[in-house]
Amino acid sequence: MTISGKIIQILPEQAIGQAGKTKQTVILETDGQYPKKIAFDIWNDKFPVSLGESVTIGVNVESREWEGKWFTSLTGWKKEGAAMPQPSGPAPTSGGTLKPRPEPPIPLPLTLEEESGLPF
């Protein structure tokens, strides 16, 4: 799955466990009429990001249960920046232009805080 938008916040890096792994949470704001803010994690400095950068991020979405409650995480594994070259394909033969297929929106629960009592 990919998400596209602009990096609006980069949280401090966190050391996780004793194995020296690090995690950094990044906030991305999507484009469009109704922009969404999406937090995702980057593990062990997998790729660099800059504040204000427009990117497309490949993410893995994973949910797990803990004490009867479910938690979902997004982990970034690949970055495509706006300045990176786009693959070129064959020219359209019908005289039209090729348009990328839009990604479906990611459904998020609106009342998670009220239901779980958690601050997030």
N, C-alpha and C positions, 0 to 999 in steps of 0.2 A: 504494500500500500504506500502511496506517496501523498505528501501534503505540501502545498506551495504557499509562500507568503513572505513576510518580512520579519527578521529577527528583531524583537522589541525589548527583550530583557535576557540577560545571561546571569544566572545565579552562581554563587561561589561554588567552587569544586569541593567535593566531600570525599574523604578517605573512607572506604568501606572494607571492613574486616581487617585481618592481619596479613593478607596476601599482597597488600599494596595496590589493590584495585581502587580506581577513582571513578566518581560519577559527577556529572555536571548537568543541571537542569536548565533548559533553554525554553523561552517562551516565544512562540511564533504567532503572528496575526495574519489570518488569511485575507485574500483579496475578495472583492465582490460587494454586492449591495448590503449584505449583512455579515460583516467580518467577524470571525471567531478567533478567540485566543486559545492556543493549544500548547500545553507543556509536554516536552519530551526529554528523555535522558540520553546523554552521550557517555558511554563507558570508556575509560582508559584513553581519553583524548583520541578517539577513533578518527575524527576529522575536525579541523578548526572552523569556528564560526565567528562572525563579527557583528557587532551591534549595527542595525540598520541595513544589513545585507538582505537582498532578495534571493531566496533559495527555493529549491525543491528538495525535500528530504524523504528518503526511503525509510519507513519505520516498520517495526514489528509491533503488533498489538497483542498483549497477553493479559489474561485475567487469572486471578487465583483466589482461593477461598482461605479465610483465616477466621476461626471462631464463628462460623456462620455468616460472615460478611464477605462480600466480593470486592476486590481491588483490581483496577485495570492500570497497566503501565504501557507507555509508548517508548520504545527504544530506537533512536536513530542509528542507522547502520551505513547510510550512503548520503552524500550531499552532491547536488548539482546546482552550481551557481548560475546567475543570470549571464555572466560573461563567458560561460563555457560554450563551445561550439555545439550547435544542434545537428543531429544526423540529417543528412540530406537524402531524400527519397526521390522516386521518379516524379516528374512533373504531371499534374493532373491532365487527363486527356479530354475531359468534358468541358473545359473552359472555366470551371469553378475553382475555388481554392480549397485546399485541405484544411480542415479545422480539427484541433485535438479534441478527443472525447473528454468531457468534464468528469472529474472524479465525483462519485456520489458523496453527499455530506455524511459526516460521522455523527450518528445519533448519540446525544449525551443526555443522561437523566437530568431533569430540571429540579428535582426535589431531593437529591442525594443528601444534602446537608440536613434537611428536615427529618428524613427517614432514619439516618444513621446516628445523628448526634455528633458526627465528626466535624472538625472545622474546615474540611476540604471536600 
